[in-house]
Amino acid sequence: MEFHYYYLIQDFLGVLLCFLGIIMVYLCLKMIFIRSFSKNSMLFLIKYSLFIIAGVNLLSNNFELKPWILSMILMITSFIITPKQRIL
């Protein structure tokens, strides 16, 4: 089996996206339980769930163009979903 750096890069980015998404979903759920459930908190939850899905997509597939394109589409969609108001 040959070692290629692009497999390592894809796995590293997949783990990073999953880790970031899981932490942010946890914080969103914590915010929902402390405060009331709102539209903005649901949008944040969906946004960071898309991060997790993009990371799992990179982790579960071999190095091809299709998983990268799908992950980029998911990331762009998550940036579009950003709520207009800030929750503080």
DSSP file (Angstrom, degrees, kcal/mol; ACC not computed):
  #  RESIDUE AA STRUCTURE BP1 BP2  ACC     N-H-->O    O-->H-N    N-H-->O    O-->H-N    TCO  KAPPA ALPHA  PHI   PSI    X-CA   Y-CA   Z-CA
    1    1 A M              0   0    0      0, 0.0     2,-0.2     0, 0.0     0, 0.0   0.000 360.0 360.0 360.0 129.6    0.0    0.0    0.0
    2    2 A E        -     0   0    0      1,-0.0     2,-0.5     2,-0.0     0, 0.0  -0.589 360.0-128.4 -88.6 149.3    1.4    3.3   -1.0
    3    3 A F        -     0   0    0     -2,-0.2     2,-0.4     4,-0.0    -1,-0.0  -0.853  27.1-177.6 -98.4 127.9    1.3    6.4    1.2
    4    4 A H    >>  -     0   0    0     -2,-0.5     4,-1.0     1,-0.1     3,-0.6  -0.982  27.1-142.2-126.5 138.8   -0.1    9.6   -0.3
    5    5 A Y  H 3> S+     0   0    0     -2,-0.4     4,-2.5     1,-0.2     5,-0.2   0.791  97.4  66.5 -69.3 -27.7   -0.3   12.9    1.4
    6    6 A Y  H 3> S+     0   0    0      1,-0.2     4,-2.1     2,-0.2    -1,-0.2   0.815  98.2  53.6 -68.8 -27.0   -3.7   13.8   -0.2
    7    7 A Y  H <> S+     0   0    0     -3,-0.6     4,-2.4     2,-0.2    -1,-0.2   0.912 110.2  48.0 -65.8 -41.6   -5.3   10.9    1.8
    8    8 A L  H  X S+     0   0    0     -4,-1.0     4,-2.5     2,-0.2    -2,-0.2   0.899 111.4  49.7 -64.8 -41.6   -3.8   12.5    5.0
    9    9 A I  H  X S+     0   0    0     -4,-2.5     4,-2.5     2,-0.2     5,-0.2   0.922 111.8  48.2 -63.9 -44.5   -5.1   15.9    4.0
   10   10 A Q  H  X S+     0   0    0     -4,-2.1     4,-2.1     1,-0.2    -2,-0.2   0.917 114.0  46.0 -64.1 -43.4   -8.6   14.7    3.4
   11   11 A D  H  X S+     0   0    0     -4,-2.4     4,-2.5     2,-0.2     5,-0.2   0.898 111.9  51.7 -66.5 -39.8   -8.7   12.8    6.6
   12   12 A F  H  X S+     0   0    0     -4,-2.5     4,-2.4     1,-0.2    -2,-0.2   0.931 112.1  45.5 -62.7 -45.7   -7.3   15.7    8.6
   13   13 A L  H  X S+     0   0    0     -4,-2.5     4,-2.6     2,-0.2    -1,-0.2   0.877 112.1  52.7 -66.1 -36.5   -9.9   18.1    7.2
   14   14 A G  H  X S+     0   0    0     -4,-2.1     4,-2.3    -5,-0.2    -2,-0.2   0.926 111.5  45.0 -63.5 -45.0  -12.7   15.6    7.8
   15   15 A V  H  X S+     0   0    0     -4,-2.5     4,-2.7     2,-0.2     5,-0.2   0.904 113.4  51.3 -65.1 -41.2  -11.7   15.2   11.4
   16   16 A L  H  X S+     0   0    0     -4,-2.4     4,-2.5    -5,-0.2     5,-0.2   0.923 111.7  46.1 -62.5 -45.6  -11.3   18.9   11.9
   17   17 A L  H  X S+     0   0    0     -4,-2.6     4,-2.6     2,-0.2    -2,-0.2   0.915 114.6  47.6 -64.5 -42.9  -14.8   19.6   10.4
   18   18 A C  H  X S+     0   0    0     -4,-2.3     4,-2.8    -5,-0.2     5,-0.2   0.929 112.9  48.4 -63.4 -44.9  -16.4   16.9   12.5
   19   19 A F  H  X S+     0   0    0     -4,-2.7     4,-2.2     2,-0.2    -2,-0.2   0.929 114.0  45.8 -62.2 -46.7  -14.7   18.1   15.7
   20   20 A L  H  X S+     0   0    0     -4,-2.5     4,-2.3    -5,-0.2    -1,-0.2   0.917 114.4  48.8 -62.5 -43.9  -15.7   21.7   15.1
   21   21 A G  H  X S+     0   0    0     -4,-2.6     4,-2.6    -5,-0.2     5,-0.2   0.906 110.8  49.3 -63.9 -42.5  -19.3   20.7   14.2
   22   22 A I  H  X S+     0   0    0     -4,-2.8     4,-2.2     2,-0.2    -1,-0.2   0.913 112.6  47.7 -65.4 -42.3  -19.7   18.5   17.2
   23   23 A I  H  X S+     0   0    0     -4,-2.2     4,-2.2    -5,-0.2    -1,-0.2   0.926 114.6  45.7 -63.7 -44.1  -18.4   21.1   19.6
   24   24 A M  H  X S+     0   0    0     -4,-2.3     4,-2.4     2,-0.2    -2,-0.2   0.872 111.5  51.3 -70.7 -36.1  -20.6   23.8   18.1
   25   25 A V  H  X S+     0   0    0     -4,-2.6     4,-2.7     2,-0.2     5,-0.2   0.911 109.9  51.5 -64.3 -40.7  -23.7   21.6   18.0
   26   26 A Y  H  X S+     0   0    0     -4,-2.2     4,-2.3    -5,-0.2    -2,-0.2   0.925 111.3  46.9 -60.1 -44.5  -23.1   20.8   21.7
   27   27 A L  H  X S+     0   0    0     -4,-2.2     4,-2.3     2,-0.2    -2,-0.2   0.880 111.6  51.4 -66.3 -37.1  -22.9   24.6   22.5
   28   28 A C  H  X S+     0   0    0     -4,-2.4     4,-2.3     2,-0.2    -2,-0.2   0.917 111.0  47.6 -64.7 -42.9  -26.0   25.2   20.5
   29   29 A L  H  X S+     0   0    0     -4,-2.7     4,-2.2     2,-0.2    -2,-0.2   0.891 111.5  50.8 -64.8 -38.4  -27.9   22.5   22.4
   30   30 A K  H  X S+     0   0    0     -4,-2.3     4,-2.0    -5,-0.2    -2,-0.2   0.904 110.8  49.0 -63.7 -41.0  -26.6   23.9   25.7
   31   31 A M  H  X S+     0   0    0     -4,-2.3     4,-2.6     1,-0.2    -2,-0.2   0.873 110.0  51.8 -65.8 -37.6  -27.8   27.4   24.6
   32   32 A I  H  < S+     0   0    0     -4,-2.3    -2,-0.2     1,-0.2    -1,-0.2   0.904 111.6  46.3 -66.2 -40.9  -31.2   26.0   23.7
   33   33 A F  H  < S+     0   0    0     -4,-2.2    -2,-0.2     1,-0.2    -1,-0.2   0.839 116.1  44.7 -72.7 -31.9  -31.6   24.3   27.0
   34   34 A I  H  < S+     0   0    0     -4,-2.0    -2,-0.2    -5,-0.2    -1,-0.2   0.932 125.6  26.1 -75.3 -47.1  -30.5   27.4   29.0
   35   35 A R  S  < S-     0   0    0     -4,-2.6     2,-0.1    -5,-0.2     3,-0.0  -0.443 104.1 -75.3-104.7-177.9  -32.6   29.8   27.0
   36   36 A S        -     0   0    0     -2,-0.2     2,-0.4     1,-0.1    -1,-0.2  -0.382  51.5 -96.6 -79.0 159.9  -35.8   29.3   25.1
   37   37 A F        +     0   0    0     -2,-0.1     2,-0.3    -4,-0.1    -1,-0.1  -0.610  54.2 170.7 -75.6 127.4  -35.9   27.6   21.7
   38   38 A S     >  -     0   0    0     -2,-0.4     4,-1.7     1,-0.1     5,-0.1  -0.825  48.2-104.1-134.2 173.1  -35.9   30.1   18.9
   39   39 A K  H  > S+     0   0    0     -2,-0.3     4,-2.1     1,-0.2     5,-0.1   0.892 118.7  52.3 -64.7 -41.0  -35.6   30.3   15.1
   40   40 A N  H  > S+     0   0    0      1,-0.2     4,-2.3     2,-0.2    -1,-0.2   0.891 107.4  50.8 -65.6 -39.7  -32.0   31.5   15.3
   41   41 A S  H  > S+     0   0    0      1,-0.2     4,-2.0     2,-0.2    -1,-0.2   0.873 110.1  50.9 -66.8 -34.4  -30.9   28.7   17.6
   42   42 A M  H  X S+     0   0    0     -4,-1.7     4,-2.3     2,-0.2    -2,-0.2   0.890 109.3  50.9 -67.6 -38.7  -32.4   26.2   15.2
   43   43 A L  H  X S+     0   0    0     -4,-2.1     4,-2.6     2,-0.2    -2,-0.2   0.900 110.0  49.5 -65.2 -40.3  -30.5   27.8   12.2
   44   44 A F  H  X S+     0   0    0     -4,-2.3     4,-2.3     2,-0.2     5,-0.2   0.906 110.2  51.4 -62.7 -40.5  -27.3   27.6   14.2
   45   45 A L  H  X S+     0   0    0     -4,-2.0     4,-1.5     1,-0.2    -2,-0.2   0.908 112.5  45.0 -63.4 -42.9  -28.0   24.0   14.9
   46   46 A I  H  X S+     0   0    0     -4,-2.3     4,-1.8     2,-0.2    -2,-0.2   0.904 110.8  55.4 -66.4 -41.3  -28.6   23.2   11.2
   47   47 A K  H  X S+     0   0    0     -4,-2.6     4,-0.9     1,-0.2    -2,-0.2   0.932 112.6  40.0 -58.5 -48.3  -25.5   25.2   10.2
   48   48 A Y  H  X S+     0   0    0     -4,-2.3     4,-1.5     1,-0.2    -1,-0.2   0.721 108.5  61.5 -79.5 -19.8  -23.2   23.2   12.4
   49   49 A S  H  X S+     0   0    0     -4,-1.5     4,-2.3    -5,-0.2    -1,-0.2   0.854 100.7  55.4 -68.0 -34.1  -24.9   19.9   11.6
   50   50 A L  H  X S+     0   0    0     -4,-1.8     4,-2.3     2,-0.2    -2,-0.2   0.832 102.7  56.3 -66.0 -31.4  -23.9   20.6    8.0
   51   51 A F  H  X S+     0   0    0     -4,-0.9     4,-2.3     2,-0.2    -1,-0.2   0.928 107.9  47.9 -61.9 -44.9  -20.3   20.9    9.2
   52   52 A I  H  X S+     0   0    0     -4,-1.5     4,-2.6     1,-0.2     5,-0.2   0.921 111.6  49.4 -63.1 -43.7  -20.5   17.4   10.7
   53   53 A I  H  X S+     0   0    0     -4,-2.3     4,-2.1     1,-0.2    -1,-0.2   0.897 110.7  50.4 -63.6 -40.1  -22.1   15.9    7.6
   54   54 A A  H  X S+     0   0    0     -4,-2.3     4,-1.8     2,-0.2    -1,-0.2   0.901 112.2  47.6 -64.6 -40.4  -19.3   17.5    5.4
   55   55 A G  H  X S+     0   0    0     -4,-2.3     4,-2.2     2,-0.2    -2,-0.2   0.904 111.5  48.9 -67.1 -41.8  -16.6   16.1    7.7
   56   56 A V  H  X S+     0   0    0     -4,-2.6     4,-2.5     1,-0.2    -1,-0.2   0.872 108.1  56.1 -65.4 -36.1  -18.1   12.6    7.7
   57   57 A N  H  X S+     0   0    0     -4,-2.1     4,-1.0    -5,-0.2    -1,-0.2   0.916 109.9  44.5 -61.3 -43.2  -18.4   12.8    4.0
   58   58 A L  H  < S+     0   0    0     -4,-1.8    -2,-0.2     1,-0.2    -1,-0.2   0.872 115.9  47.8 -69.0 -35.9  -14.7   13.4    3.7
   59   59 A L  H  < S+     0   0    0     -4,-2.2    -2,-0.2     1,-0.2    -1,-0.2   0.856 112.6  46.5 -73.1 -34.5  -13.8   10.7    6.2
   60   60 A S  H  < S+     0   0    0     -4,-2.5     2,-0.3    -5,-0.2    -1,-0.2   0.625 104.2  67.4 -88.9 -12.1  -16.0    8.0    4.8
   61   61 A N  S  < S-     0   0    0     -4,-1.0     3,-0.0    -5,-0.2     2,-0.0  -0.731  80.8-111.7-109.2 157.0  -15.0    8.3    1.1
   62   62 A N        -     0   0    0     -2,-0.3     2,-1.0     1,-0.1    -1,-0.1  -0.265  56.6 -73.4 -72.2 169.5  -11.8    7.7   -0.8
   63   63 A F  S    S+     0   0    0      4,-0.1     2,-0.3     3,-0.1    -1,-0.1  -0.563  81.9 129.6 -73.2 105.4   -9.9   10.5   -2.4
   64   64 A E     >  -     0   0    0     -2,-1.0     4,-0.7     1,-0.1    -3,-0.0  -0.881  67.7-109.4-143.9 174.1  -12.1   11.6   -5.3
   65   65 A L  H  > S+     0   0    0     -2,-0.3     4,-2.4     1,-0.1     5,-0.2   0.841 107.3  66.1 -78.1 -34.0  -13.5   14.8   -6.7
   66   66 A K  H  > S+     0   0    0      1,-0.2     4,-2.5     2,-0.2     5,-0.2   0.906 100.8  46.5 -59.6 -47.9  -17.1   14.0   -5.8
   67   67 A P  H  > S+     0   0    0      0, 0.0     4,-2.4     0, 0.0    -1,-0.2   0.877 113.1  51.1 -63.5 -34.6  -16.8   14.0   -2.0
   68   68 A W  H  X S+     0   0    0     -4,-0.7     4,-2.3     2,-0.2    -2,-0.2   0.918 111.3  46.8 -67.0 -42.6  -14.8   17.2   -2.1
   69   69 A I  H  X S+     0   0    0     -4,-2.4     4,-2.4     2,-0.2    -1,-0.2   0.928 113.4  48.7 -64.8 -44.4  -17.5   18.9   -4.3
   70   70 A L  H  X S+     0   0    0     -4,-2.5     4,-2.2     1,-0.2    -2,-0.2   0.901 112.0  48.9 -62.9 -40.9  -20.3   17.6   -2.0
   71   71 A S  H  X S+     0   0    0     -4,-2.4     4,-2.3     2,-0.2    -1,-0.2   0.888 110.9  50.5 -66.5 -38.2  -18.4   18.8    1.1
   72   72 A M  H  X S+     0   0    0     -4,-2.3     4,-2.7     2,-0.2     5,-0.2   0.903 109.6  50.7 -65.3 -40.2  -17.9   22.3   -0.4
   73   73 A I  H  X S+     0   0    0     -4,-2.4     4,-2.4     1,-0.2    -2,-0.2   0.913 111.1  48.9 -62.8 -42.0  -21.5   22.5   -1.3
   74   74 A L  H  X S+     0   0    0     -4,-2.2     4,-2.0     2,-0.2    -2,-0.2   0.897 112.2  48.4 -64.0 -40.1  -22.5   21.6    2.2
   75   75 A M  H  X S+     0   0    0     -4,-2.3     4,-1.8     2,-0.2    -2,-0.2   0.913 111.9  48.2 -67.6 -42.4  -20.0   24.2    3.6
   76   76 A I  H  X S+     0   0    0     -4,-2.7     4,-1.7     1,-0.2    -2,-0.2   0.907 111.3  51.6 -63.9 -40.8  -21.3   27.0    1.3
   77   77 A T  H  X S+     0   0    0     -4,-2.4     4,-1.7     1,-0.2    -1,-0.2   0.890 107.9  52.2 -62.0 -39.1  -24.9   26.1    2.3
   78   78 A S  H  < S+     0   0    0     -4,-2.0     4,-0.3     1,-0.2    -1,-0.2   0.842 108.5  50.3 -68.3 -31.4  -23.9   26.3    5.9
   79   79 A F  H >< S+     0   0    0     -4,-1.8     3,-0.6     1,-0.2    -1,-0.2   0.819 109.7  51.2 -73.9 -29.2  -22.5   29.8    5.3
   80   80 A I  H 3< S+     0   0    0     -4,-1.7    -2,-0.2     1,-0.2    -1,-0.2   0.840 102.8  60.3 -72.3 -33.4  -25.7   30.9    3.6
   81   81 A I  T 3< S+     0   0    0     -4,-1.7    -1,-0.2    -5,-0.1    -2,-0.2   0.573  73.0 132.2 -72.4  -9.7  -27.9   29.6    6.5
   82   82 A T    <   -     0   0    0     -3,-0.6   -38,-0.1    -4,-0.3    -3,-0.1  -0.163  61.9-115.3 -50.8 127.1  -26.2   32.0    9.0
   83   83 A P        -     0   0    0      0, 0.0    -1,-0.1     0, 0.0   -43,-0.0  -0.227  11.2-132.6 -64.6 154.7  -28.9   33.8   11.0
   84   84 A K  S    S+     0   0    0      2,-0.1     2,-0.3     0, 0.0    -2,-0.1   0.848  86.1  60.1 -77.8 -35.5  -29.3   37.6   10.7
   85   85 A Q  S    S-     0   0    0      1,-0.0     2,-0.3     2,-0.0     0, 0.0  -0.658  82.1-124.1 -96.1 150.9  -29.5   38.3   14.4
   86   86 A R        -     0   0    0     -2,-0.3     2,-0.7     2,-0.0    -2,-0.1  -0.700  15.0-141.3 -90.4 144.8  -26.8   37.6   16.9
   87   87 A I              0   0    0     -2,-0.3    -2,-0.0     1,-0.1    -1,-0.0  -0.928 360.0 360.0-106.7 114.9  -27.6   35.5   20.0
   88   88 A L              0   0    0     -2,-0.7    -1,-0.1     0, 0.0    -2,-0.0   0.343 360.0 360.0-124.7 360.0  -25.9   36.8   23.1
